[in-house]
Amino acid sequence: MSQEKAMEAIKDALRALRKRHLLEEGAHGPAISALSKPMISQGSEWKEKTEKLELELQQCYKAQSRLSEQLVIEVAESRTSKASLQDKELLINDLEKDLSQTREECIRLQDELSEKTKTLDLLITENKQVRFQLEEMTNRAQKAESENKMLIDRWMLQKMQDAERLNEANALYEEMLAKLKANGLENLARQQVDGIVRRNEDGTDHFVESTLPSTCGHRIHAHEGGCGSILFEYNSRTLFTGGQAGPVKMWDTNSGSQIKSLHGSLGNILDLAITHDNKSLIAASSSNNLFVWDVNSGRMRHTLTGHTDKVCAVDVSKFSSRHVVSAAYDRTIKLWDLQKGYCTNTVLFTSNCNAICLSIDGLTVFSGHMDGNLRLWDIQTGKLLSEVAGHSSAVTSVSLSRNGNMILTSGRDNVHNVFDTRTLEICGTLRASGNRLASNWSRSCISPDDEYVAAGSADGTVHVWSISKGNIVSALKEQTSPILCCSWSGIGKPLASADKNGYVCTWT
């Protein structure tokens, strides 16, 4: 806008100059005309002056034009300078705002620094107090450590003294135990007749012949879904049964009534064992565990864990109520200490074991395997002592005679072999055309007088053989489903059999 005004002013100035020039020419025209007449003679001179003046006038016009151009340039520069000044003023305003904000931020940071400084001073004071407390606690800990060391020294001295006294007591106990064993063996040798020894309720030894079973005394529906394991108490008519689910049950075979139930087990019960004092019952379970009950109270004492697959067989030492052996499908045999409640030794093998039993002295384990072999192990070292190929198919049952001189094995080849434990030679082979074992854990048994063998069949028949003659002396038919296991009471009768439907029959 200002540039347009400047151009208008320049134009007005040029018009004013032209107008003035025209006026001056009009004013001087008459005078020139009047003078020209008397001065014709001097015309050339004036003409020269006129041309000179016109030339000067043209120069003036040119100078005016240059001045006008310079004026335009200066006006443009003035406008540019003014715009630059306005921009700088705006920049100054922005910088002043930033400066104000920076000052406010600086004031805020100074306040925070002041607060942080106060906090730091407080933390330094607290740190000094904590260090002082730490020094006090360190001193107290060092003092307590020295006192503890002194107490440990005194305790160790006391333990050493207790250990010496315990060693003396153990030595005395071992000496007394050796004497007791010697006396017991001497009495046992004097009282043994035909290799069969029986104990009555008072604990004295007596001899009983087994009764050849012929009739069913009781038919008990013991478990739903099958009964896989049965076992009599030592020298008693009390029977334990284990099924696919639920508790282990205790029965009076005289009346066929249930005495009690032992609760707490998981999975299917595949085998049972009882200590020779009838105080503890052990069950092998498909839940990979063994369960131990106190028979008198019915309470569970231990759950023995350590196997990684189903436990299919268990037995207890006839000499001690402390040691238990078990076999599982993790291809291990484990030795357990019932007093401590944990495994003390493990034996590894290549073929799954279905059945085991301990020797009379509790030092050797007889195991029957899926490959049909009977193996003997040193339970303390885990060393394989001997191996016999007894069957063409899996061994399902291993039973030791009462005198420990014979061992019975049953296999899926439907053959029952009687071995001499001293030579591992077969001294009897028992079979029948209708006798077919029902499972890999079908249990057979030897009578307490070591005269008979009883084994169940898949058709529900229980066959009884004479060991000495090798022939069938009785075929018991009452159950309709496959027989899974048989057990003979230690007092000679009854014989019990359990089937796949959960029924138990007692035979007398």
C-alpha positions, 0 to 999 in steps of 0.5 A: 500500500505504501509503495503505491502511495510513493508511486502516486507522489512521484507521478504528481511531482513529474506532472507539476514539473511539466506544468511549470515548464509549460507555464514558463514557456507560455510566459516567455513566448511574447517576450521572445517574439518581441525581441526576435524582431529587433534582434534578428541579427542576434538570432543565431546566438540566441538560438545557440543559447536556447539549444543549450538551455534545452540540453540542460533541461533534458539533463535536468529531466534525466537527473529527475528520472534517476532521482525518482528511480533512486527514490523507488529503490529507497522506498522498497528498501524501507519496506523490506527493513520495516518487515524485517523489523516486525519479524525481529520484534515477533522473534523477540516476543517469542524469546521473551516468552521462552525466557519467562517459561525457562525462568519458571522452570528454573524456579520449579527445579530449584524448589525440587532441588531444595526438597531433594536436598532435604530428603537426602539429608534425612536419608543420610541421617537414617543411614547413619542410624541404620549403620549404627544399628547394623554395627550393634546387630553385627556385634550381637551376631558375632557374640551369638555365633561364638556362643553357638559354636561353644554350644555346638562343641558341647553338643557334639561332645554330648553326641559323641558320648551318646554314640559311645553309649549307643554303640555299647548298647547296640553291641550288647543288643547284637550279642543278645540277638545272636544268642536268641537266634541261636536258641531259636534255631536250636528249638526250631530244629528240634521241633521241625517235622516234615519241614512244616512248622506252625505257630498257634495263637500263643506263639508256640510252634505246632504242626497242621496238615492242610485240608483238601478243599471240596465245598464252598463255605461262603461266597462274598461280594467283596468289591465292585469291579473285580478283586485282584489280590487276597491274603490271609493273616499269619496262622489265622482265618482272617482274610484281606481283599483288595479291589479295583477301587475303594478300601482294602477290606478285612473279613472273618471267613468263619462267618463271611462277615466284614470286620473293617475297612482300611481306607486311604489307598489310591488306584487298583490294589495289585498285591498284598503282603503282611508282616509276620506279627500281623501288625502291618499290611502293605498294598501295591497299587497302580497309583505307583505307590505302596500303602502301609496300614496298622492292622489293629487301628486301621490307620495308615502308617506310610505311603511309600513313594519312589516308583514311577509306574504301577507297583504290581508286587510286594512281599515282607521279610519272614524274618523281620517286620521291618524290610519290604520289597516291591516290584513295579513296571518302571523295571525296578525292585525296591527295598524299603525300611518300614521304620524309616518309611523310605527306600534303602536300595534299588535293583534295575533290570530289563524285563518288567517284573510281575511277581516277587517273594523273599527267601526265608532269611530275607536276603534273596529276592525271587522275581518273575518277569514278562520274558518268562524267566525266574531271577534271584537277586541279592537284595543288599548288593543288587547283584543278580545271583541266578536266572532260570528260563521257567516259562515260554510266556510271562510269569504271573505268580511266584510263591515260596513254600513254608519251609523255603525249599520250594518255589512255585511259578505260574505263567501265561503259558498255563504251566505251574512249575515247582523249583527246588530253591537250592538247585533251581531245578524243576521238581514238578510241572503242573498243568490241566487242559482247562486251566488257563490263567486270566491275567499277568497277575494271576496268583497261585499258592502253595498249601501250608503243608507244602502238599498242594498247589491251587490256581484259578482259571479263566473259566471260573474253576479253581484247580488243586494239584498234589505236588508229590503226585503231579495230578489234579486232586480237586476242581472247585467250581462255584464262580462264573468269572475268571479267577484272579488269585488264590490264597491258603490260610496258614492254619491249613484251611480255608482256601480262598479264591477271588474273581474278576467280578469282585466275588470271593469264595472260601473253600473247606 
